[in-house]
Amino acid sequence: MKIWLAGASGLVGSAFAAAAARRGHRVIGIVNGFTGEIIGLAEQRNLDLTDQAATNTAVLDAFPDAIVNAAAIAAPEACDADPVRSQAMNVELPANLARAAHHLSARFIHLSSEQVFDGARTEPYAITDPVSPLNLYGRQKVASEQAVQAAAAEFAVTIRAPLLMGNSLSGRRSTHERLFADWREGKTPRLFVDEFRQPCTAENLAEVMLELCERRDLRGLFHWAGDELVSRHELGRRVREHFKLTATEAPLGSITRATVGEAARKRQACLALALKPLIGKLKTRPQTLAEQLSELRVPGPCQAWYLRR
Ligand SMILES: NC(=O)c1ccc[n+]([C@@H]2O[C@H](COP(=O)([O-])OP(=O)(O)OC[C@H]3O[C@@H](n4cnc5c(N)ncnc54)[C@H](OP(=O)(O)O)[C@@H]3O)[C@@H](O)[C@H]2O)c1
């Protein structure tokens, strides 16, 4: 299958490129400013995906069997900092790619987020539950889901993903990589003891996306996540334990939502996702936290610190 992959240098995109190449697919990877090598790509192109005309030309020239959108402004703070650019990347781009997929009769895989929900309840959210985003990023993800569905209902799958673990190309992007960066700089990351997430790895999510490229019988909106709900603080503690770091080498501070005042209004307390119906339809399984931790590597920028600590 020929796959046109937007965001090939990102945490999820790079995992997807590697997984797709292992399964024999030809992947054309689109990046913005990234210039390094990305394993699994047959072709690598630099393109500003906020340029709609250039994006359309690139997709139509490639004439792919599937379009995978792993490009985004994926951090809520970055969306707040530049609402115009994040609207272009998080809403207008997926809408544009969905129209292209419809035009080409190509499969379209898009990524949304758990942050379409407000996290005010502890039971898992089902795909049928009403959305209730607390921040701009969540609102843009809701708008993207609706735009994709409107433009290419018969070709598109949107997956709401949770907080992601995994190994990024920069070594600075995922949950454990950010913790390592703080520890290397002698900082004490402060993690919420009362915010709960259901993380999965980018690599596991990539396997799901790949299966969905191949499974044209599955369409619409789905949830994917890991097998366990943990607090952010417990996640940090498990990362530290997995890499056999001591509390002195890798200190962790505790905070509660009550201590951050107004900022808590934009943060979700508990984001648990019900994985039905997707979980019953795929070969890929959700992973336990132990399985996820076993896949994590010491991030490149922190290897020297880790070895000499
Ligand atoms: N990370 C998470 O915890 C998480 C959780 C739930 C859902 N998601 C969703 O999963 C998807 C992938 O997220 P991620 O964490 O893999 O993102 P990421 O690591 O931040 O990667 C973003 C990708 O988008 C590209 N990009 C950004 N602006 C661009 C532009 N103007 N033109 C071309 N490319 C551009 C980047 O290219 P350069 O590297 O060249 O800049 C990079 O390849 C997103 O839809 C995100 O919302 C992520």
PDBQT file of the ligand as one rigid body, heavy atoms in Angstrom, charges set to zero:
ROOT
HETATM    1  N1  LIG A 401       1.595  13.253  22.341  1.00  0.00    +0.000 N 
HETATM    2  C1  LIG A 401       0.505  12.914  23.007  1.00  0.00    +0.000 C 
HETATM    3  O1  LIG A 401       0.563  12.635  24.239  1.00  0.00    +0.000 OA
HETATM    4  C2  LIG A 401      -0.824  12.816  22.293  1.00  0.00    +0.000 A 
HETATM    5  C3  LIG A 401      -1.943  12.379  23.016  1.00  0.00    +0.000 A 
HETATM    6  C4  LIG A 401      -3.176  12.253  22.373  1.00  0.00    +0.000 A 
HETATM    7  C5  LIG A 401      -3.298  12.583  21.026  1.00  0.00    +0.000 A 
HETATM    8  N2  LIG A 401      -2.210  13.036  20.347  1.00  0.00    +0.000 N 
HETATM    9  C6  LIG A 401      -2.390  13.366  18.928  1.00  0.00    +0.000 C 
HETATM   10  O2  LIG A 401      -1.581  12.494  18.162  1.00  0.00    +0.000 OA
HETATM   11  C7  LIG A 401      -1.115  13.176  16.988  1.00  0.00    +0.000 C 
HETATM   12  C8  LIG A 401       0.396  13.075  16.905  1.00  0.00    +0.000 C 
HETATM   13  O3  LIG A 401       0.941  13.737  18.056  1.00  0.00    +0.000 OA
HETATM   14  P1  LIG A 401       2.507  13.691  18.375  1.00  0.00    +0.000 P 
HETATM   15  O4  LIG A 401       2.639  13.753  19.851  1.00  0.00    +0.000 OA
HETATM   16  O5  LIG A 401       3.150  12.599  17.604  1.00  0.00    +0.000 OA
HETATM   17  O6  LIG A 401       2.957  15.116  17.791  1.00  0.00    +0.000 OA
HETATM   18  P2  LIG A 401       4.451  15.694  17.672  1.00  0.00    +0.000 P 
HETATM   19  O7  LIG A 401       5.442  14.734  18.202  1.00  0.00    +0.000 OA
HETATM   20  O8  LIG A 401       4.414  17.074  18.244  1.00  0.00    +0.000 OA
HETATM   21  O9  LIG A 401       4.675  15.784  16.097  1.00  0.00    +0.000 OA
HETATM   22  C9  LIG A 401       4.004  16.757  15.352  1.00  0.00    +0.000 C 
HETATM   23  C10 LIG A 401       4.328  16.553  13.886  1.00  0.00    +0.000 C 
HETATM   24  O10 LIG A 401       3.631  17.583  13.163  1.00  0.00    +0.000 OA
HETATM   25  C11 LIG A 401       4.567  18.195  12.269  1.00  0.00    +0.000 C 
HETATM   26  N3  LIG A 401       4.177  19.561  12.017  1.00  0.00    +0.000 N 
HETATM   27  C12 LIG A 401       3.861  20.544  12.909  1.00  0.00    +0.000 A 
HETATM   28  N4  LIG A 401       3.598  21.688  12.252  1.00  0.00    +0.000 NA
HETATM   29  C13 LIG A 401       3.770  21.428  10.936  1.00  0.00    +0.000 A 
HETATM   30  C14 LIG A 401       3.660  22.208   9.747  1.00  0.00    +0.000 A 
HETATM   31  N5  LIG A 401       3.283  23.509   9.770  1.00  0.00    +0.000 N 
HETATM   32  N6  LIG A 401       3.899  21.597   8.560  1.00  0.00    +0.000 NA
HETATM   33  C15 LIG A 401       4.282  20.308   8.501  1.00  0.00    +0.000 A 
HETATM   34  N7  LIG A 401       4.388  19.516   9.573  1.00  0.00    +0.000 NA
HETATM   35  C16 LIG A 401       4.147  20.075  10.786  1.00  0.00    +0.000 A 
HETATM   36  C17 LIG A 401       5.907  18.109  12.976  1.00  0.00    +0.000 C 
HETATM   37  O11 LIG A 401       6.949  18.268  12.013  1.00  0.00    +0.000 OA
HETATM   38  P3  LIG A 401       8.437  18.836  12.451  1.00  0.00    +0.000 P 
HETATM   39  O12 LIG A 401       8.991  17.815  13.420  1.00  0.00    +0.000 OA
HETATM   40  O13 LIG A 401       9.214  18.882  11.202  1.00  0.00    +0.000 OA
HETATM   41  O14 LIG A 401       8.180  20.161  13.096  1.00  0.00    +0.000 OA
HETATM   42  C18 LIG A 401       5.811  16.686  13.548  1.00  0.00    +0.000 C 
HETATM   43  O15 LIG A 401       6.132  15.748  12.548  1.00  0.00    +0.000 OA
HETATM   44  C19 LIG A 401      -1.654  14.608  17.085  1.00  0.00    +0.000 C 
HETATM   45  O16 LIG A 401      -2.865  14.711  16.391  1.00  0.00    +0.000 OA
HETATM   46  C20 LIG A 401      -1.910  14.769  18.574  1.00  0.00    +0.000 C 
HETATM   47  O17 LIG A 401      -2.894  15.751  18.829  1.00  0.00    +0.000 OA
HETATM   48  C21 LIG A 401      -0.974  13.145  20.942  1.00  0.00    +0.000 A 
ENDROOT
TORSDOF 0
